[in-house]
Amino acid sequence: MRKLISAAWILIAAPAAFVLASGPASASDQTIDAFEAAQQAAWNAHDAAAYAAAFDEHADIITSLGWHWTGQAEAARNVGDGFRVVYAGAHLIVSDVQVRTLTPDLALVTLSWSIDGARTIDTGLPAGQQHGIETQLLQRRGESWRIISQQDTVVAPVPTPLRASTQFPEQAAPPATTFPTTPPPVRRCIVGRANGQCLVYGKPKPAPAR
């Protein structure tokens, strides 16, 4: 839980240098490349004002804990708090950045990030390495880009799969159903009612010999 609390300030922990997977970069891709590189540099310099300046004034920001922040001012205030406490000595690394051009003025960016050197908010102890995925919706503003929506998700470690014999232990087969070889004795009704209900039974009649 402490690691999750410290991860709350990773609202946008991931901006970084954009690397094309293949083929020549277009002019818009090169602009996004520079934009993401500047964001990563601002984060690693712990410059909350420079980092938050990349957001639209009405941007929607969803942190890795589901907290909803709106606009530059709130982003700058909350990220600044994180840099002073949780991420004072932390460093950001980004990988697997992908850009999808929606229109000439809109782009969808998806990337993976990891942060090392963070500390827990309650004890100040090392929080361990944190990993996550971030999605940005960018809008062109003149010669630059602005983030109008961003969401982060912490990636939890995947446990080692259990062996099938341990996870689903084999169960013993139920005993086979057996039937008696001799039919049960037939009870005789001595006193009964007209509706067929027996009130008093006599001794069982012996089974007929075979």
PLY file of the C-alpha trace (Angstrom):
ply
format ascii 1.0
element vertex 210
property float x
property float y
property float z
element edge 209
property int vertex1
property int vertex2
end_header
0.00 0.00 0.00
2.90 2.35 0.76
4.26 1.85 -2.75
0.83 2.59 -4.20
0.59 5.80 -2.14
3.96 6.98 -3.38
2.92 6.12 -6.93
0.04 8.58 -6.73
2.26 11.43 -7.89
3.08 9.60 -11.10
0.17 11.34 -12.70
2.18 11.74 -15.82
5.37 10.18 -14.82
6.35 9.15 -18.27
7.07 11.86 -20.84
10.29 10.97 -22.57
12.23 11.05 -25.80
10.17 9.50 -28.59
11.85 6.87 -30.75
10.29 5.79 -34.03
9.97 2.06 -34.43
10.78 2.14 -38.13
10.76 4.39 -41.17
11.48 8.11 -41.46
9.83 10.49 -39.01
7.32 13.03 -40.23
7.43 16.69 -39.20
4.72 16.14 -36.57
6.55 13.11 -35.14
9.73 15.13 -34.79
7.77 17.81 -32.92
6.36 15.21 -30.55
9.88 13.83 -30.14
11.10 17.20 -28.92
8.02 17.69 -26.74
8.46 14.36 -24.94
12.21 14.91 -24.50
11.53 18.28 -22.83
8.95 16.67 -20.52
11.36 13.96 -19.44
14.08 16.50 -18.78
11.71 18.62 -16.66
10.65 15.59 -14.61
14.21 14.46 -13.94
15.16 18.06 -13.04
12.19 18.05 -10.61
10.93 21.26 -12.19
7.20 21.07 -11.53
6.43 24.42 -13.23
8.16 23.45 -16.48
6.61 20.01 -16.38
3.06 21.26 -15.81
3.39 23.96 -18.50
2.94 21.23 -21.11
-0.67 20.69 -20.02
-3.71 22.46 -21.33
-5.22 24.79 -18.73
-8.27 22.50 -18.62
-6.44 19.18 -19.05
-7.89 16.03 -17.48
-5.24 14.10 -15.57
-5.93 10.70 -14.00
-3.19 9.49 -11.67
-2.17 5.89 -11.13
-4.40 5.83 -8.02
-7.41 7.19 -9.87
-7.15 10.76 -8.55
-8.54 13.34 -10.98
-6.56 16.56 -11.44
-7.57 19.39 -13.76
-5.31 21.85 -15.55
-1.80 23.27 -15.23
-2.16 24.86 -11.79
-3.34 21.72 -10.00
-0.76 19.60 -11.82
2.08 21.97 -10.86
1.01 22.05 -7.20
0.62 18.29 -6.79
3.67 17.30 -8.82
5.71 19.86 -6.88
4.63 18.23 -3.62
5.74 14.88 -5.00
9.15 16.22 -6.01
9.72 17.63 -2.52
8.81 14.42 -0.69
8.34 11.18 -2.62
10.48 11.84 -5.71
13.17 14.12 -4.29
15.89 11.72 -5.46
14.00 9.76 -8.10
14.86 9.25 -11.76
12.50 8.48 -14.65
13.16 6.06 -17.53
10.72 5.67 -20.43
10.50 2.90 -23.03
8.27 1.55 -25.79
6.84 4.94 -26.79
4.25 4.72 -29.56
2.55 7.57 -31.40
-0.67 7.27 -33.36
-1.64 10.28 -35.46
-5.40 10.81 -35.24
-5.61 14.08 -37.20
-2.98 16.64 -38.22
-3.62 18.34 -34.85
-4.29 15.35 -32.57
-1.99 12.49 -31.56
-2.35 9.57 -29.17
0.83 8.64 -27.28
1.25 5.41 -25.32
4.42 4.63 -23.38
5.88 2.55 -20.55
7.77 4.08 -17.65
9.81 3.08 -14.63
10.89 5.21 -11.68
13.79 4.41 -9.36
14.76 6.18 -6.15
11.27 7.04 -4.86
10.48 6.91 -1.15
7.31 6.10 0.75
5.30 9.10 1.91
4.81 7.88 5.49
8.21 6.44 6.48
10.59 7.92 3.90
12.01 4.46 3.23
12.89 3.34 -0.32
9.74 2.41 -2.22
11.47 0.18 -4.74
11.28 0.46 -8.51
7.88 1.40 -9.90
6.55 0.53 -13.35
3.54 1.74 -15.28
1.87 2.61 -18.57
0.79 6.09 -19.62
-1.54 7.36 -22.33
-1.53 10.98 -23.54
-3.84 12.78 -25.93
-1.87 15.64 -27.48
-3.23 18.64 -29.37
-1.11 20.83 -31.62
-0.89 24.46 -30.54
0.96 26.40 -33.22
4.44 24.91 -33.41
4.15 22.93 -30.17
1.88 20.39 -28.46
-0.24 20.44 -25.32
-1.54 17.53 -23.23
-5.32 17.69 -23.05
-5.80 14.28 -21.40
-3.47 11.88 -19.63
-3.88 8.67 -17.63
-1.42 6.47 -15.74
-1.72 2.87 -14.62
0.71 1.11 -12.28
1.82 -2.28 -13.58
1.77 -4.84 -10.76
4.33 -7.67 -10.79
2.97 -10.92 -12.15
3.33 -13.80 -9.65
5.03 -17.02 -10.74
2.34 -19.40 -11.99
1.66 -22.27 -9.66
1.99 -25.81 -10.90
-1.25 -27.42 -11.94
-0.86 -30.12 -9.27
-0.49 -27.42 -6.57
-3.13 -25.05 -7.84
-5.69 -27.75 -8.61
-4.87 -30.81 -6.47
-6.24 -34.09 -7.70
-9.25 -35.32 -5.77
-9.92 -38.96 -4.95
-12.67 -40.54 -6.99
-15.93 -41.05 -5.09
-16.64 -44.64 -4.04
-18.65 -46.67 -6.48
-22.34 -47.06 -5.73
-23.25 -50.59 -4.70
-26.68 -52.19 -4.60
-27.78 -54.98 -2.22
-28.08 -58.44 -3.75
-31.03 -59.33 -1.50
-34.18 -57.20 -1.72
-35.22 -55.50 1.54
-38.06 -57.11 3.52
-41.58 -55.90 2.83
-43.32 -54.33 5.84
-46.94 -55.31 6.56
-49.46 -52.68 7.53
-51.73 -53.85 10.37
-53.73 -50.68 11.05
-54.31 -48.17 8.29
-56.57 -45.38 7.17
-58.85 -45.22 4.17
-56.50 -42.79 2.46
-53.77 -45.42 2.45
-51.72 -44.05 5.37
-50.37 -46.84 7.60
-50.60 -46.29 11.36
-49.17 -49.58 12.66
-46.75 -51.92 10.94
-46.39 -55.60 11.70
-43.34 -57.80 11.45
-41.69 -57.80 8.02
-42.81 -60.61 5.71
-39.81 -62.80 4.88
-38.46 -62.49 1.39
-39.56 -65.27 -0.94
-37.02 -68.02 -1.47
-35.31 -68.14 -4.86
0 1
1 2
2 3
3 4
4 5
5 6
6 7
7 8
8 9
9 10
10 11
11 12
12 13
13 14
14 15
15 16
16 17
17 18
18 19
19 20
20 21
21 22
22 23
23 24
24 25
25 26
26 27
27 28
28 29
29 30
30 31
31 32
32 33
33 34
34 35
35 36
36 37
37 38
38 39
39 40
40 41
41 42
42 43
43 44
44 45
45 46
46 47
47 48
48 49
49 50
50 51
51 52
52 53
53 54
54 55
55 56
56 57
57 58
58 59
59 60
60 61
61 62
62 63
63 64
64 65
65 66
66 67
67 68
68 69
69 70
70 71
71 72
72 73
73 74
74 75
75 76
76 77
77 78
78 79
79 80
80 81
81 82
82 83
83 84
84 85
85 86
86 87
87 88
88 89
89 90
90 91
91 92
92 93
93 94
94 95
95 96
96 97
97 98
98 99
99 100
100 101
101 102
102 103
103 104
104 105
105 106
106 107
107 108
108 109
109 110
110 111
111 112
112 113
113 114
114 115
115 116
116 117
117 118
118 119
119 120
120 121
121 122
122 123
123 124
124 125
125 126
126 127
127 128
128 129
129 130
130 131
131 132
132 133
133 134
134 135
135 136
136 137
137 138
138 139
139 140
140 141
141 142
142 143
143 144
144 145
145 146
146 147
147 148
148 149
149 150
150 151
151 152
152 153
153 154
154 155
155 156
156 157
157 158
158 159
159 160
160 161
161 162
162 163
163 164
164 165
165 166
166 167
167 168
168 169
169 170
170 171
171 172
172 173
173 174
174 175
175 176
176 177
177 178
178 179
179 180
180 181
181 182
182 183
183 184
184 185
185 186
186 187
187 188
188 189
189 190
190 191
191 192
192 193
193 194
194 195
195 196
196 197
197 198
198 199
199 200
200 201
201 202
202 203
203 204
204 205
205 206
206 207
207 208
208 209
